[in-house]
Amino acid sequence: MPDDALAHSWTRIRSELRDAVTDSTWHCWLEGLAPRELAGETLIVEAPDKVRSWVSERFGRLLQACAAAVLGPDVRIDLVAPGTGTAPAVHPGRPGLTADALNPRLTFDQFVIGDGNRLAHAAALSVAELPGLAYNPLFICGSPGLGKTHLLHSIANYVLAYGDGMTVRYTTAEAFTNAFIGAVKGGRDTEAFKDAHRNVDVLLVDDVQFLQAKAKTVEEFFHTFNALHAGGAQIVLTSDRPPRDLGALEDRLRARFESGLVTELGRPDVSTRRTILRKRVDQDALEDVDAAALDLIAARVTESVRALEGALIRVVAFASLTGRGVTGELAADVLADLYPDPAKPVSRTVEEIQQRTCDAFGVSVADLRSPSRAGGVTWARQVAMYLSRELTDATLPAIGRAFGRNHTTVMHACKRTSERITADRGAYEAVHRLVQELGD
């Protein structure tokens, strides 16, 4: 694409990005991005070293969506350091999958081992060292944000580095489904789809729980699984629950998931959380971060590794915006509402939280408990579930019953709310105000 055309397209992409995020998010993370070139369907974007990994992890999908809105649905984003080579590395024998489809930062060396994940880590490393021979399939389950995707990328990066030319495909259940539907309904070559997923040495599939209730996709995945397993290829799957709890899947597929090793990731203990934070500080070259700040974050944020890293970034971003140092005092101020001091618990009931949330968002309690998926109602419901989890001792099933839902819906709501308040300043402030009101 000529330089002037690329510049024009990038102006439109920037406009899309600018409209999608808050002012603080834009200035902290996205304003410094710059286009280098459009190589085929790959838009190569330069990102400063200090933000590149965070932009890739937190805003990769948003950047992809904004680029697709301007350049078309087939465009792919490649984030690179300023001044580095332009062409992404393609591994022979892996049709349609380039090295940058994987996150090179997610390796076994960067995975922090603790009591809650020791078995899963050891199993994943064994599979990476001896694909198809150690545990096949390997099924890793656990709540969102505990490291399942990290282990999948670690396996892929290890095999690519030390597997003597072995081919790897990493995908998600959603991507597998979309690709299959596109091949069947979009006039594409279904044989090409099958080749892409069956002619590999290692297949890694994230979030297989989303295969449930998709009969034709499940059928195709069943045959893909059988073809790979019969050929000695390694299969690694992740899910937010063990195979026995994937009730909407066919018994024959669930049985195959259980035929290898099923291992679960647990929540990290406080010592592991501290180590994760220290490693993240070193990895991102964050300066002037006091140990007291890391200790406080590790003590307050217990739900997941993703939430832990999100809290760290929130504190660092606040320090950057206000010119203050990253101290224990600052961390306490920033996290006081979303992650209150456990020594000073807030005693609230789910019903009180529902009512306060309804008042704040202009909906009714009946709306929260209804099947409505209207945007305003859905967000209010997710916030109320998140606060019920954070501010009460109610169990997930109990919270679910209060909203006419099950516990997995509550888990999903907590995950979505946590992600949104991490990336969206407006959402953070809305939840912050609610927590303050509930603490009065």
N, C-alpha and C positions, 0 to 999 in steps of 0.2 A: 504494500500500500504506500503511495507517495506520502512524503512527510506532511504536506498540508492536509491531506485527507486523514492521516492518523491523528494529527493535532485536532482537527475538527471532531473526529469521533471521540477522542479522549475528553474534550470539553463537554460533550454530551454525557459521557460516562461519569465524569466528575460531578456533573449536575445531578445525575441520578443518585450518586453516593451521598452528596451533600444533603439532599432532601430526605434521605433514609435514616440519618443519624443526628444526634444532638450536637450542639456547637462544641462542647468539650471533647466529645469523641472524635469529631472531625479534626480539630486542631491538634489533639494529642497523637492520633494514630494514622489518619488517612490523608491529611493535607500534603504530606511530603512524597506521596507516590507520583511517579512520572513514567510515561510510556517510552519504550525504547524502539520496538518495531512490532509489526504484525507479520509473523512468519507462518504462512499458510493459514490455519485456523487457530494458531497460538498467539495470543497477545502477550508479549514479554513486557513486564512492568518492573521498573526499578523501585526498590523499597530500602530506606536506610537501615543499616545493621541493627540499630537499637529498637526498631519496631517491626522488622520483617517477620520474625517468628510469631509475634502476637497477631499481626494482621492476617497471617496465613491461617492460624488456628481459630481466631474469633470472627474474622470478617471475610474469610475465604469464600463462603457461599454467597454473601452479600455482593462482593466484588464480581463473582461469576455471574450472578443474576443481573447486575447492572450492565456488565459488558454484553451479556446475551440480549438484553433489551435494545442495545444499540447495534451490535454487530451480527446478531443472529444466534440461534440456540446451539450451534455447533462450536462456538468459540470456546477456547480453553485458556485459562490464565496461568502464566508462569512468573512467579515472583523471584527476582534475582537481585543480587547485590549490585550497587552502582559500579560500573567499570568491568564487570565479569563478562564471560563469553555469552553469546546470544542464543545459541542453539541448545535446547534441552536434550539431555542424553537419552537415546533410545536403545533399549536392550534387544538384541536380535532374538527372534523366536517368540516375542511377546506381542502379538498383533494388537494394535490399538491401545497399548498401555506403555507409558513412558515412565522414566525413573521419578520424575517429579509428581507422579500420581501418588507417590508415597512421601511421607514426611521424614526426611533424613534425620531429624532430631529425635525421633521416637525409636530409640535403640535399647538393647538390654543394659548397656552401660548407664543410660539415663533413667532406668526404671529403679525406683527405690523399693527395696525388699523389706517387708515386715511380716509379722505373724499372720496377718490377714491375707497375704498374697503369696506366701513362700512356695506353696505347692503349685499354684498356677504358673508362677514364674519358672520354676524348675521344669515343669512339664513343657512349657512353651520353648524353653531353651533346648530341651532334649529333642523336640520335634524339629527345631531349626537345624540342629546338628545332624540328625538322622531322619530326614523326611521320609515318610511312608513306613518307617521301621519301628519308631518308638511308640507313639500312641496315635492310632488312626481309626476313627476321627478323634480329634481333641475338641472338647466342648467346654468353653469357658463362660461361666455365667456370673452375674452380680448386678447390683444396682448401678444406675447410670453414674458415670464420673469416677469410677474406681480403677480404671486402667485397662479395660478390655481391648479397646482400640489400640492403645499403646503396645500391648503385647502382640497384636496382629501385625502392626507395622514393624515391630522389632524382629519378628520371625521373617518377614519379607526382606527387610534390609540385611539381615544376617545371611539368608540364603543367596541373595544377589551378590553379596560380598565374598562369601566362602563356598558357595554351592557348585562351583566348577561348571558354570553355564546352565544350571537348572533354571527353568522358567517358573514365574510366579504370577498369579493374578489375585489382586485384592479388590473386593467389591463389597457393596452392602446389599442387603435383601431388597431394599427399595430400588437401587440401581439395577440389580439383576431383573427385577420385575419390569421396570421401565424399558430396559433393553429388550427383554423378551416380547413385551407388548408391541414395541416399535418394530421388531423383526416380523411379527405375525401380521399386524394391522397396517404397518407403514409401507408395505411393499418391499421390505428389505430381505436380504438373503438369510433365511433361518439357519442354513448350514454354516454360514459365517459366524452367527451367534453361537452355535454349538461348538464350533472349532475354537472360538475365543475362550470358552469356559471349560472345555474338556481336554484340549491338547496342551495341558500345562502339567508341571510336576508338583506344584503346590497351589491349592485354591484356598483363599482366606475369605470368609463371608461374615460380615458384621451384622448384628441385629437381626438374626433369623426369626425372631418372634414376629416380624412384620410380614412373614410369608403366610401367616394364618389367614384363613378364609379367602385365599386366592387360588381356586381349584386348578386352573390351567397352569399357573406359574408353579404351584407345588408339584404338579405332575412332571413338568420339565425339570425342576430341581431334583426330584426323585431320580429321574433317569441320569441326570448329570452326576449326582452323587454315586450312583451305581457304576457308571462308566469309569469314573476316576478311581473309585475304591478297587474295582476289579483290575484296573491297570497298575495298581500300586502307588498311585499318586497320593500325596498327603492332603488331608482336608482338615481345616481348623474353623470352628464356628464359634460365634459369641451370641449371647442372648441376655436379656435382663432377668431371666428366670430359668430354672432347670428344665430339661426336656419333659419331665413328668407333668409340669404345670402348663405346657403349651397345649391346652385342651382342644383348640380348634384345628390342630394339625392331625393328619391321618396317623393312625397307629403305626403303620409300616415305616413312615418317615421318622416318627418319634423314636421308634425302636432302633433305627439306624443311628440316630444321634446318641443314643445311650450305649451303643455297642463298643465304643472306645473308652476313653477316660473323660469323665465329667468332673470338672474342678470349679470351685467357687471363689470369687474374690470378696473378701470382707473389708469392712471399714478400717482405715489405718489408725493405729494407736497414736498417742500424742508424740512419742519419740519418732515414729515414722513420719508424722506430719511435719515435725521440725526439719528433718532431713530433706524432705521434699521441697520445703521452702528455701532452705539453704542452697540446694542444687539449682533451683529455679533462679535464685539471685545470681549465682555464679554463671549460669548458662546465658542469662540475658545481660550480664555485665552491669547489673544495677549497682549504683554507687551510694555510699553513705546510708546503708540500711542497718539500723541497730539490731543487735541480737534480741533486745527486749521486745522490739516490734514483731519479730518472727515468733518469739515465744508466746506473745499474746494472741497472734493470729492462730497459731497451732492449738492453743487452749480453747479458743472460742469456736473455731470452724471445724466441725467434726463429721459433716455429712458425706463429703466426697473429696477426691483430689481436685476435681474441677472447681468445686466451690472454694477450696483452699487457695488455689492459684488465682481464682477470680477475686477473692478478698485481698490477696497481696497486690494485684494490679490496681484494685480500687484505692488502696492506701497509697501506693506509689503515684498514681495519677493525681490524687488529691494533693499530695505533697508537691508535685510538679506545678499544679495550678495555683497553689497558694504560696509557694516559695518556702515551705517549711521542710525540716528534715524528717526522714522516715524514722520516727522514734516510737517507743512504746506508748507514750502519751498521745501522739497523733493517731496511732492505730486504734487505741481505745476510743478516741473521739469519733473516728470514721465508722467503726464497727459497733458502736454503742447500741444502735437501734436494731440493725439487722441481726447482729450476733451479740446479744446482751451478756453481761457478766453472769456466768452461771451461779455465782454466789448471791446474786440479787435477782432471782427468777421473777418473771412477770406472771401473775396468776390470773388467767382469763379462761373463759369457757369458749367452746366452739360457737355457741349461739351468740355470745357477745361479739365475737370476731365477725361473724356473718352480718350482724346488724350494723356494726361500725363500717364494714366494707361496703355494704349496700348504701349507707348514707354518703360515703365518700364518692362512690361511682354512679349514684343516681339510679340504682336498680332496686328491685325488691328481693326479699329473702325467697319468695316463691320463684323468682327468676333464677336464683342460684341453684335451686333444687330441681329446676325444670330441665327438659331435654334441649333447650335453646342453645344454638351454637353461634348466635349473633356475636360479633366481635367484642362489643362492650360487655356483654354478659359473660362471655368466655373468659376474658381477662380478669374481670371482677371475681369470678369463681376460682380461677387459678390463684389469685392473690389471697383470697380467703382460705383456701386449702393450705397454701404455703405458710401463712401466719398461724393457722391452727396447728400445723406441724411444729413450728418454731416456738410458739408461745404457750402451748398446753402440753399436758402429759398424755393426751388422747392417743391411742394407737391408730395406725393407718386405716385398719378396717372400721374403727369407730368414727374417724373423720369421714371416711367414705359414706357410711350410713347416714351421717348428718346432712350429706349433700345428695343422697340418692344414687351414689356411685360405689364402685368397688375400690379396693386399696391400690390397684395398679393405676387407676385414673388419678388418685391422689399423688402417687409417685411421679407420674408424668407432669402433673400440674406444678409440683415443687421444682422439678427439673426446668421446666419452661420459664417459671418465674425467676429462678436463680440466674438462668442465662440472660434473661431480658434485663434484669436490674444491674447485671454486670456490664452489659453493652449499651444500655440506654439510660442516659442521665435522667430524662423525664420520668421513666418508670421507677428508677431508684428513688427519686424525690417523692413520688406518690406513695410508695410503700413506706419510705422513711417517715412521712407525715402520719400515716396510719399507725405505725409502731409507736410514735410519740404519743398519739392520742390514747392508744390502748395502755400505755404506761402511766397515764395520769391517774 
